[in-house]
Amino acid sequence: MLIAALVVLLVMNILVGVLKKRSMEEGNEGRPPVALTVIIGLLDALAIGIAVLLICLFQVHWYYIILTILAGLLLLILLINLMRMRWNTKRLIIWFACILLIAGGFWGSYRYDRYVERITFKESFDYHTYAPFYKDSLVVRMDEEPTLKFTEMESVPRMDGATALYPVYAAFAEATYPDVMNDMPMYEVIKTVACTTTGNAYKAIIEGECDIIFVAGPSKEQEAAAAEKGVQLLYTPIGREAFVFFVHPSNPITGLTVDQVRSIYAGETTRWDQLGVKGLGTIRAFQRSEGSGSQTALERFVMKDTPLMTPEKENVLSAMGGIVEQVSAYKNHRNAIGYSFRFYCTTLMKNFDVKLLEMNGVAPTVENIENGTYPLASSFYAVTRSDASENTWALVEWICGPQGQALVEKCGYTPFSVVE
């Protein structure tokens, strides 16, 4: 409809121009009625303005918005000159040159976006692939009979937790929860073994909507939320995991020190050449949203008492709706740095084309987590309320025992018992 309106205006401008030309040929002043000229000029500006606004609303990048505005101005100039019959060869050449420049800008922007897509990975892990009690699930199963087995659905603790830890606590449920769950549809199973991400899991246990969550340590805000509700949370370490930083594979750097990473995320080190890497320009340091497990790990284990810089909006990755964590596509530019947990990066991601960095000269391997040499290894927890049920305590005790810790290791994580 908007295109039709623009076509009508174009025809009207041409008709006014034709009237002017005839008037000039007849020896008149060559001016159509002033009122008509003003009205059509205002209609031109209004229609083009609306068109430009609507197009800009659907643009994400600033360069497309600027190019759209410039294209709208050129179209307005075209319509006005058609109406006033002020075209000459010089003006036509300039106008077409501007059109070619804008077209080139659009083409260059399009090519740039395609380049970014080629060097972009999307976090494509779908936790449903590890759902327990599902025949095609990737969930890890025990080779022996568990020493703990719940028999009634009403008695099982309701689980929730971080996406990165879902494979391990789904395995706990597969081993110890009632066999009747084999006959339940998946949507019923995941009501009991949920995965709503770290921030939502903390909210759920504080509100009493679940009995046990599997997460990294809490943020200050999550601790404050529990205290405000009068809820005492108990943290039982059940495994260890490496907090890792990564860069684009073409980045020649192989490692950083913890102090260097802290300087980057404090906004003190802003260019790669300050770290000895030439040709990559400004460091684009991505962060996660407040309350996520990896963001809390960054603040606690890397930044400590150093203030974290405020990132640009487009450099913040956030959790997206529903019960599946859909993290925004990480625009992995050659000058970028980001962070996550080792198992999530190396096992759960299907299209994770990045390079994990050494920290203080130590690679984030399972061996280095176990021997304690990797500096950013931290515990993950089974978090319960102080008023938890007997079955919840029984489950925690089993997880900390030989079978539970063996299952942690079989799932690909580092058992806490190994590094005690």
N, C-alpha and C positions, 0 to 999 in steps of 0.2 A: 504493500500500500504506500509506503514511504517512497519507494522507487517511482511508483506511478505519479506521486505528487511532484517529485523532482522533474520528471519528464514533462508534466504539464507546465511547470514553471519555465523550463527550458524553451518550450514552444511559445509561451507568452512573451518571454524576453526576445526571442527571434522576431515575433510579430511586431513588437514595439519598435525593434530595430528597423524592420521593413517599413513601418509607418514613417519613421524618421527619414529614411532614405528617400521615400517618395516625396515627402515634404521638401526635402532639399532639392530634388529634381524639379519640383514645381516652383522653385524660387522662394519658398517660405523659410522661416528661421531654422527649420530642421529639428524642431523639438516637439515631441508628443506632449500631451497635457501633463503638467507637473504633478498633479495628484496621482495620475496613473503610474507615472515613473516612480514616485515615492512608495506607493502601495506595493507595486511589484518588487521593488528593491527590498522592502521590509519582509515581504513573503519569501524572497530568496534567502535572506539572512535567517529567518525563522526556520524554514525547512531544512536548510543546511546545518544550522545549529542543532536542531533536534536529531538529525541523522548522525552527526558527529558524536553527540552525547550518547546516543544508544550504542553506537559502535564501541566507544571508549569504555562503556560499562562492562563490556564482555572481554576487554583486554586485561591481561595480567601485567605485562611488561610496560614500563614507562616509554620505551622507544617506539612501540606501536601506537601509543596514545599521541605522542608528539607528531609522528608521521601522519596519523589520521587527521589531526587538527590542521596541519599544513595542507593536506589534500583538500580539506573542506574550504580553506581560504582560497586556494587556487580555483576551485570550482565556483566560488562566489565571484571572484574576479572575472572569470569567464562569462558568467551570466550578466554581470553588470556591463561588461564591454560589448556583449552581444546586443544588449538593449540600447546602449548609447552609441553604437557603431563607431567605436574608437580604435578598431583594430588596424594595425599596419604591419608590415613585414618584420620590423624590429621587435615589436611587442609580441608577435606570434613566436618568433625564435626564442625570446626570453621565456615565454610561457611554456613552450614545449621543453625547453631545457630544464625548467623547474620540475615539470612533470616527470621527466626522465630521472632526475635526481631523487625524487620521492619514490618512484618505482624501484630505483636501485636500492634505496634505503629499506623498502619492504623486502626485497629479494635478499639483501644482505642479512637482515634480521631473521628471515626464514631459514637461511643457511646456518646462521649461528645457533638457532634453536635446535636444528637437526644435529648439529655437532654436539650440543649439550646432551641430547638424548642418547647419543652414541656412547658418551662417557658417564652415563647416569645408571645407577642401579636402583632398583625398587625393592624395598623390603617385602618379599613375597611369601614369607612364612605364614602358613595357615595352620593354626593350632589344632584344627579339627583333624588333621592327618595323624595326630597323636592321641586322639580321643580313646579312652579305655572302653573295653567291652564292645568293640567294633571289629569285625573279622578282618577287614582290610587295613586296620590301623597300624601305624609304625610304632606303637607303644611297646616298650621293652617289657618282656615277661620273665618271671623267675623260672629257674630250672628245677626248683624244689618246692615242696609245700610250705607255705608261710606259717610261721608259728603264731601269727595273729590273723584271725578271720572273722569278720562281722557277719552275722547271719540275718539280721533284720534291717530293712531299709530305714526304719525309724531311728535306729541307733547309730547310723554312720555320721561322722562329722562332715559338715558341709565345707568343701574346699574352695579356695580361690587363690589368685596369685599373679605373678608376673608372667608375661608371655614367654620370656627367655627360660623360665623354670617349669613351664607346663609339662614338657616331656618327662621330667623326673617325678612330679607329684601325680601325674596321670598314671605312671607306673606304680606308685604307692597304692592308688585306688584299685588298679587292675589286680594287684596282689591280695589286698586285704578286704575289699568290699564284697558284698553278697553276690553270688553267682546269678541271682535273679536279674541282675542288671544287664546280663547278656541278652535278655529278651526285651529290654526297654529301647525305645527309639532314641536316637542320639540326642535330640533336643531335651529329653528327660534326663539323660545321663549328665549333660553339661549343666543342668540346674544344680546338681550335687557336686560335680567337679568342674567348677566354672573357671573362666579365664577373662578377667575384666581389666587387666593391667595393674601395675603396682599401686598407683594412686587410688584407683577405685577399690582395690582389695583392702587397703588400709581403711577406707571409709566404711566398707562392708563389715569388717570385724569390729570397728568402733561402734557401729550402729547395731551390732548383734545379728547381722544378716548372714553371717557365716561363722564357722567355728575355728577354722585354722587357715592361715594364709602362708604362702611360700614366696618370700620376697627378699630383697636386699634390705639393709638397715633403713630406719625411718629418717625422714627429713625433720628439721626442727618444727615445721608447720604440722607434720603428722603427729609428732609427739605432743604438740600443744593441743591439737584437736582431741586426742585421747584424754589428756588431762582436763580439758574443759568439760568433757562428758563424764568425768569421774571413772574412766576405764583404765585399768592397769593392764598393760600388754607385757607378755613375757616372751623373750626372744631366745629360742633354742638353736644354736648353730648346727647345721646338718651337712654342710659342704663348703668348699672353697672354690672361688672362681676368679679369673683374671679380668681386671678392668683394662681394656685395650684402647689404643689410639691408632687410627689408620689414615692413610693418604692415598692419593691416586697412584696406580702402578707406575706411571711415568715419572713420578717424583723421585729423584735420585737418593733422597735421604733414607737411611735405614733405621735410624733410631734417634731418640731425644732423651734428655734427662727430665726428671720430674720437675726440676726447677725451670727448665725451658718451657715445658708445657704450661706450668703455672703462669709464667710470664706472658705466654700467648693469650691465655684466657683471662688474664688481668688487663689485657689491652696494652701491655708494655712493649712486647715484641709484635710488630705488625707486618713485617716484610720477611720473605724467605731468605733474602740475601743477608739478613742479620744472623741467620743460622747457617750461612755458608752455601746456600742453594741459589744459584744465579738463574735469572730468566723467568721466574714464576711470579714476581711482583708481590702484591699484597696477599697476606694470609687470610683466607676465608674460613674462619673458625665457627663451625656449626655447633649448636647446642640443642638439648632436648627441653621439653616443656617442664615447668616446675612440678615437682612431686613424682616424676618418673624415676625408676630405679637408677638408671644411668646418670641422670642429672644429680641425684642425691650423692651418688658415688663420686662424681666430679667435685662437688662442693666439699665433701667430707675428707676424701683421701688425697685429692690433688690441691685444691685451693686452700683448705684448712681455714686459716684466719685472713687470707688474702681476699679482698673483695673481687667478685666475679664481674667482668665487664658486662654491660647491657648490650646484647647483640642486636643487629638489624633484624627487623621482623621476618624477612625472607630467610634468615639464617637460623630460625628456630624450627625444629621438628616437633610436631605435636601428635598426640594420639587422636585418631579419627573414630567416629561413632560406632555404636553397636558393641558387641562383646568381643569382637576381633580387633586386635590392635592393628590399625592400618596407618603406619607411620608415613608421613608425607615423603614422596620421592626425594631422595637425597641427591641434589645436583652436584655430583662429584666432579667439580672442576679440577683442573690440574693443580690449582693453588689451594685446594681445600684440605681441611683436617677435621676429623670427626671422632667419635668414641662410642663404644658399646661394651658388651661382654664377650669373652673369647668364644664360648660355645655357641652363642647366638650368631656370631660372625662366621665361624668356620663350619658349623654343622646345619643350622636351621635355615640359613639363607641359600637360595638357589642361584641367584645372580649377583653375587657379592664379589665384584672385581676390584678389590682394593688391597693395599699392602699394610699388614700389621707392623707396627713399629716396635723396636726394642725399647725398653725403658731402663736407663742407667746401664746400658750395654747388655741387658738380659732379655731374651726372647720370651714371649708369653706362651710357653709350652706347658703341657700337663706336668712334665717332670720338674720344671722350674717352679710351678705352683706347689707341688708336693714338697720339694726340698727347701721352700721358703726364700729362694733367691730373687724371684720376680717381685719387684717392690710394690706393685699395685694389685696384689692378690687380696681378696677380702672374703669374709664369710657371707653365706646366705642362710636364711633362717626359716624355721617353722615358727610362726608367730601365733600365740594363743592368748586368750583372755585369762585373767587370774581366776575367774569363775567358770572355767571350761569344764565340760562334762568328763566323767570317768573314761568314756570311750575316746575322747580327744586326747587325754593324757596317755592312754594305752597306745594310741597311734604314734604319738611323739616318742614314747619309750621304744617302740618297735623300730621307728626310723633311725634312732640313735644306736640301735643294736646291730649285731653282725649282719643280719639279713637286709635291713634297711640301708646300711652303709654300703654293702655289696651292690645293692640295686642303684645307689647313687653313682657308683663307679661304672657299672655296666651301662648306665645311661650316657656316660661320657663326661661326667663332672668329676671333680676331685672330692673324695669323701673327707669329711672333717676329721675322722679318726686317724687318717693318714698323717695329718700335719699337727696333731695335738702336741 
